[in-house]
Amino acid sequence: MNRLDGKYMVQLDGFRFFAVSGVMVGHWLTYPYMNRIGPMLASFGVNLFFVLSGFLISQILINSKFNVEKSKLFILKQFYIRRFLRIFPLYYLVVLLGWIFKVPSDNTSFFWFVTYTTNIICGINQGHCGYFTHLWSLAVEEQFYIIFPFIILLILPQKLLQTFLLLIVLAICSRLVIYFILKGSPDMEWASYTLTPCCFDAFGIGAVLAYLKIFSSEQLLRILNRTYVFFGILLFCLGLYFFSLGHPKLNLPLILSYRLTLSIFCFWLIGVGSFSEYKGLTKRILENRVVVYLGKISYGIYVYHHFIPWVLQKLGFDGNNHSLILDALFYFSVTVGLSVASWHLFESPINGLKRFFNYNSMEKVTGYIYAEK
């Protein structure tokens, strides 16, 4: 759930829908002129998910750290049980069905999928995991969930912000190390993109946003009001991305700054969306009922979407030879239909069990948003 002072934060579900939409467009619209645009949209969607996860999870843990009158062990137990109920059932159901029905995995062992380490095999195998490749981002999130609660609960309160900033630096250094170790190797780009330490800047920037939102909301508002800075960063990111095509000398600057600059722009997007002070067309779009509902079921949409073309092909649908757009619309319709059924018949009943594993009473911290996926 997403809550702001007791009110449901529908905007964050809106962000989830647009994030998963970017991923679907990137995977399904494979026109020649989309060779660079498609992967960019997919990576933007995944990165938005990472920043949003860092933002939401940090709020839950920071609030628990300061307001729950229970031990750290209790908070950890509740956190992991609630994450398990939301993430594991659907994930393992899909992996099991993929194994039973022999969904192509490019000869990748199911060991990687079952152990939530798909990002590692993608990193050393240039992303070749067949229709399971998209699970790499879920593996990164799960690995982040394993270590991040300990960081927040064990670090001294006055050191939290510095720790989040350190995560950002660690990510940049990790990509730099991988670049020089694998320089010239075809694995270099994927390894620097999918290995978990290389993604820490996205989560860290989301955590910084949560920290400022909780403890210094006025300062955060002043930062967010500098819109021109964030759009300037976005233009730099896009320019570097597109100009790097055919220019190997730009590989290192791109690897070091692409996720970082995207994450900074996502910081602005999510930050603006989380403040009720901001009005306008963007907020109305994010709060649209259809967009919010699709955002609520976005986990299912993400998990299912990459398998849908293969499933439909097995059922006799060979696609439209004249329009990838029509194919994509059909894939989208089927994916949403399946995700709706999955949410109401499978995910939601299991997710409802979280009511037995609540945190202790949550008292309001100045500027705090209680939020959970």
N, C-alpha and C positions, 0 to 999 in steps of 0.2 A: 504494500500500500504506500501511497505518497501523501504525507500530511503536513500542512502548514497551520500551526496554532489550532489543531483540531479539525481543519478543513482539508478535504481531499485535494491533492495537487494534481489536477488533471493534466497540466501542462507537461509534466514529466512523462506521462503515458504518450502524449503527443510526440515528444522527442523520440521515444522508442519506435513509434510507427515510422517516422521519417528515417530513422537509422536503418531499420530493417528494409525499408523501401530502397535505399541506396544500395544495399547489398544485393537485393534481388535484381535491380536494374543492371548492376555490374556483372552479375552472373548470367543473365538471360539475353540481354541485348548485345550480341557479339558481332555487330556490324564492323566492317574494316575500319570505318572512321571512328569507331568506339574503342579502338585498341588501347588508347591511353585514358579516355574518359571513363570507360566502364570500370577498370581496376581502381581508378581514383575515387569513383562514387562508392564502390564497395569498401575501400579502405577508410573513407570518411565515415561511412555507416558504422563500421566496426570500432573505429576510434571514438565515435560519439558514445557508443555503448560502454567502452572502457572508462571514459571520463565520467559518465553518468554513474557507473558502478562505484568508482572511487568516491564520488560525491555522496551517494546514498548510503553506502556501507560505512563511510567515515562518520556520518551523522548518527547512525544507529549506535556505533561503538563509542563515540565520544559522549553521547548522551548517557549511555549505560555506565561509562566510566565515572561520570560525575554525579549521577542521580539515582542509580539503582543501588538500593541498600542490600546488596548481595555480594558474595565473593566473586573474584575474577573468574574462578573456575565455573561458577554458576552461569555467568554471562557467556563464557565460551561455549558451555554446553548448550545453552539456549540458542546461541547464534548458529552453531553447526547443525543442530537438529532442524532448525527452521530453513537453513540453506539446503539441507538434504531433502526435506519434503518438497521444496520448490523445484529443485534442479534435477536430482537423480532419477526419479521415476520415469519421466518422459525421455530423458537422455538414454537410459539403459533399455527402455522399451524399444526405441528406434534402433539402437545398436544391435539388440537381439534380433529384431525383425530383419535388419540388414544382413546379419549372419545367416539366418534361416533361409532367406530368399536369394542369397548369394548376389547381393547388390555389388557391382564392380568397385573394387577398392585399390586397383592398380597393384595387386599382389602385396599390399600392405597387411601385415599381421594385425588381427583384431586385438592383440595384446595392447597396442597403442591406444585404441579407442576405449577399451574397457578400463584402462588405468588413467584415463584423462591426460594422456601425454601425446596426443595427436600433433600438438604444436612442435614437439621435438622431432618427430619423424618427418613432418613437413619441412622443418628447417634443414634437415640433412638429406632430404629427398626432393628438393625443389618443388615442394607442394604437391607431389604426385600421390594423392590418396584416393583417387577416383571421386565417387559421389560423397565421400566422407570428409573431404578436404576442409569444408567449412567448420568442422568440429574443432579446428585448431584454436579458434578464439574462445570457445567454451572451456578448453583445457587451460588456456592462459588465465581466464577468470577464476577457475577452480583453484589453480595453484596460488593465485593472488589471495583468495579467501583463506587458504591454509595458513599463510604467514602473517597477513595484515592484522588480524585481531590481536595477535601477540604484540605487534609493534605499538598499536594504540593503547592497549591495556597496561603494558609494562613500562612504556616510556614516561618520564616525568612530564606533567602537564605543560610546564614552561618550555619543554624541548619538542613538543609535538610539531609545531610549524617548521622548525629547522629539520626535523626528521623527514617531513613530507618533501621539503626542498631537496634534501639529500637523495631521496628516491629519484627525483627528476635528474639530478646529476649522475646518479648511478646508471640510469637508463642510457644517457648519452655516452658515458664511458664504456658501457657494455657494447654498444653498437660500434664504437671506435675500435675496441679490441677485436671484435669479430671481423671488422673490415680489414684490419692488418693481418690477422691470422688466416683468413680465407680469401685474401686479395687475389683476384684472377680466377677464383673458383666459381662455378655456376651456383654453388650452394650459398654464396655470400649474401645475396640479396634476400633470400627467403629466411636464412638463419637470423639476420639482423632485424627481420620483420616479425618473426613468430616466436622466438625464444622469450620466455617470460621476463627476465631482467631487462630486455630491450623495450618492453612495453610499460615499464614502471613510470615513465614520465606522464603517460596518459592518466594512470590511476593517481599518481602523486598530485597532478594538477587538479583532478577532481577532489582530492582530499584537502588541498589548499583552499578550494572554493568552499567546501563544507566548513572548514575552520574559520574562515573570514565571515561566513554567513552566521555562524553561531556566536562568535566572540567580537566581531568588528563589522557589523552590517553597514554602518554609515561609511566606513572606509571602503568597503566593497562597492557600495553604490557609487562612490566617487570614481572608483576604478572602472566600473562598468559604463559610466557615462562618457568615457573617452572612446566612443564608438569608432572614430576614425583610426585609432591605434590598432584595434582588433581587425578591422577590414584591411588596413595596411599590411598587417601580418599575414592575413589570408591571401592577399594578392602576391606577396612575396613567396608564400608556399606554393601557390598555383604556378607562378612564373618559373620558379626553380624546377618544379615537377615537369612541366612541358618542355622547357629548354634543355633539360637533362637528356632528352631523347637524342641519341646519336652523339652525345658529348660525354665520353667516359670520365673526363676530368671533373665533371659535376657529380659523379657518383658519391664521393665522400660527403660533400655538403648536403646532398639530398638525403643520404642515410642518417646523417646526424640531426638534421633539422626538420624533416618532413613530418614525422609524428609529433614532434614538439610543437611546431607551429600550428598544425591542425588541432592539437589539444588546447592550445591557448585560445584559438577561436571558439572551440567547443566550451571552454570556460566561460566565455562571454555569452554564448547562446544559452547555456543552461542557467547561468547566473541571472540573466535578464528574465528568462522564463519563470524563475522561482520567486521573483518579486512581484507582489500585487500592484506595486506603484507603476509598473510598466503596462501601458495599454497599446491598442493598435491592431492592425490586421494580423500580424504574426501571432499575437496572443489569441485572437479569435480563431485562427486556424488550429492552433494547438489545443484549444478547448472545444473544438467541434466534436459532437457526440460520436460520430463514426470514427474519426481519427483517434479519439480517446479509447474507444472500444478495441480498435485494431491494435493500439499500443498495449492494451492490457493482455492481449493474447499473442503479443509479438514473440515471446519465447518459442511458442509452438510454431509460429510462422517461420522463424529463423531455423529451427531444427528440421522442419519438414521440407523447406522450399527447394533445397539442392537435390533432393531425391525425386521430386515430382516429374521432371522430364523423363527420367528413366522409367518410373512407374507407368506413366501414360504411354510411353513407347511400348512397354510390355503388354499394355491393354489394347494396343492397335492404333494409337494416335501417333502418326508419323510427322506431325507438324505441318504448318502452312509453308509451302515452298516459296511463296511470294512475300510474306510479311513476318519478320521476327517479332514485330510489335503485337500482332494478333496472337502469336504463340505465347508471348509473355503475359498478355492479358488473360489468356486461358489458364496458363500456369498459376497466375496470381489468384484467379477465381477458385481454382481447385485447392490451392494451398490455404486460402482463407477459409473455405468450406470445411476442410479437414481440421484446421486449427480451431474453428468454432466448436466442432463436435468434440475434439480432443479436450478443449478447455472445460466444457460443461459436463462431459461424461467421465473424464479421467483426471485431468490436472486439478480442477477446482475442488472436487471432493477430497483429494489428498492434501491440497494446499490448506483446506479448512482445518486440518488437524493441528495446524500451527497455534490454534487458540488454546491448546493444552500446554503450550510451551512459551507462554508470554514472558517478557521481561517484567521486572517489578514495576510499580507505578512510576510513570515518567513525568517528572516535574519540568516545567518550562525553563529553559535557559534563554537569556536575552537573544532574540533574533533567531532562535532555533527552529529547524524544521525536522519533525520526525518523519522519516521516510523509509519505506521498504518496498522492494519489488515483489 
